Amino acid sequence: MESIDFDVLRGEIVNILAKEQLLVLATAADGRVTARTICHASDGLDIYFGTSNKSEKYAQMKANPNVALAIGNIQIEAVAEDCGNPEANPAFVKLFNAKFPHLAGLYPPKEDDVVVKCTPTKLSLYKYVGHPAWEILYPDLQQAYRQ
């Protein structure tokens, strides 16, 4: 693996997260893995989405907060956390409504709605750089590599 510029790769991934509207979220608990497509909003590398605290994905994230996400040609390993009801998260509501103005106000928050924040630990971007390669970003270490 060779070191590459952390800020350049981070910026490229942040732009993809901001542009793409859908991603796949995989969760696992009790030996069972499930995946589904969700709408998301991002703030830098952090990924946010809303769900019900009665949903299967929520139950799996509570049992095992380690999640995987896929968006375009990016694979993401992250840790999910419950941030509470959307009414207690105006920053999320603002981000989400800016990205999805056609959904703004369509679904008034319910008591069982929660905002989930996924904090990436590893992001892998597949690209062609004269040859097929993975560019891997480790946000906590502020390091990036190509393999």
C-alpha positions in Angstrom: 0.0 0.0 0.0 1.2 3.5 -0.8 0.2 6.6 1.2 -1.9 9.2 -0.6 -3.2 12.6 0.3 -5.8 12.3 3.1 -7.5 15.6 2.4 -7.9 15.0 -1.4 -9.5 11.6 -0.9 -11.7 12.9 2.0 -12.9 15.7 -0.3 -13.7 13.3 -3.1 -15.7 11.0 -0.8 -17.5 14.0 0.9 -18.6 15.2 -2.6 -20.0 11.8 -3.5 -21.9 11.5 -0.2 -23.4 14.9 -0.7 -24.4 14.2 -4.3 -25.8 10.7 -4.1 -29.3 10.4 -2.7 -29.5 6.7 -1.9 -27.2 4.3 -0.2 -27.4 0.7 1.0 -27.3 0.1 4.7 -26.4 -3.4 6.1 -27.0 -4.3 9.7 -26.5 -7.6 11.6 -27.5 -9.2 14.8 -28.1 -12.7 16.1 -26.3 -14.2 13.1 -28.6 -12.5 10.6 -27.6 -9.8 8.2 -30.1 -7.6 6.3 -29.6 -4.7 3.8 -31.8 -2.0 2.5 -31.7 1.2 0.4 -32.2 4.4 2.4 -32.2 8.1 1.8 -29.5 9.9 3.7 -28.0 13.3 4.5 -24.3 13.8 5.2 -22.2 16.3 7.1 -18.7 15.8 6.0 -18.1 12.0 6.3 -20.9 11.5 8.9 -24.0 9.9 7.5 -27.5 10.5 8.9 -30.9 9.0 8.3 -34.2 8.6 10.0 -36.0 5.5 10.9 -38.5 4.1 13.4 -37.3 2.7 16.7 -39.7 -0.2 16.0 -37.9 -1.2 12.7 -35.7 -4.3 12.2 -32.7 -2.2 11.3 -33.0 -0.2 14.5 -33.2 -3.4 16.6 -30.1 -4.8 14.8 -28.2 -1.5 15.3 -29.0 -1.5 19.0 -27.7 -5.1 19.3 -24.7 -4.4 17.1 -23.8 -0.8 16.2 -21.3 -1.9 13.6 -22.8 -1.3 10.2 -21.8 -1.4 6.5 -22.9 1.1 3.9 -22.4 1.1 0.1 -22.9 4.1 -2.1 -21.8 4.1 -5.7 -18.3 2.7 -5.7 -17.6 3.3 -2.0 -17.7 0.7 0.8 -18.0 2.1 4.3 -17.6 0.6 7.7 -19.2 2.7 10.4 -20.6 2.8 13.9 -24.3 3.7 14.3 -25.7 5.7 17.1 -29.2 6.8 18.1 -29.4 10.6 18.2 -33.0 10.8 19.4 -36.2 12.1 17.8 -35.9 14.4 14.7 -37.5 17.3 16.7 -34.4 17.2 19.0 -32.1 17.2 15.9 -32.8 20.5 14.0 -29.4 20.2 12.2 -30.4 16.8 10.7 -33.8 18.2 9.7 -32.1 21.1 8.0 -29.6 18.8 6.2 -32.3 16.4 5.1 -34.7 19.0 3.9 -32.0 20.8 1.9 -31.1 17.5 0.2 -34.7 16.3 -0.3 -36.9 19.5 -0.5 -39.7 17.5 -2.0 -40.0 15.4 1.2 -39.8 18.4 3.6 -42.8 18.4 5.9 -44.3 15.4 4.0 -44.0 13.1 7.1 -44.5 14.9 10.4 -42.2 13.3 13.1 -43.8 10.6 15.2 -42.9 9.6 18.7 -41.1 6.5 17.5 -38.9 8.3 14.9 -35.2 8.5 15.5 -32.2 10.0 13.8 -29.3 7.7 13.3 -25.7 8.9 12.9 -23.2 6.6 11.2 -19.6 7.6 12.0 -17.2 5.9 9.4 -14.1 4.1 10.6 -13.0 3.0 7.1 -14.1 4.2 3.7 -12.9 2.3 0.6 -13.3 4.0 -2.9 -12.8 1.7 -5.9 -11.4 3.6 -8.9 -9.3 3.3 -12.0 -6.0 5.2 -11.8 -4.2 3.7 -14.8 -5.1 0.4 -13.2 -7.9 -0.8 -10.8 -7.3 0.3 -7.3 -8.8 0.8 -3.8 -8.2 4.1 -2.1 -8.8 3.7 1.6 -9.5 6.4 4.1 -9.1 6.0 7.9 -10.8 9.1 9.3 -9.7 8.5 12.9 -6.0 8.2 11.9 -6.3 10.9 9.2 -4.5 8.5 6.8 -5.2 7.4 3.3 -3.7 4.6 1.2 -3.9 3.1 -2.3 -3.8 -0.6 -2.9 
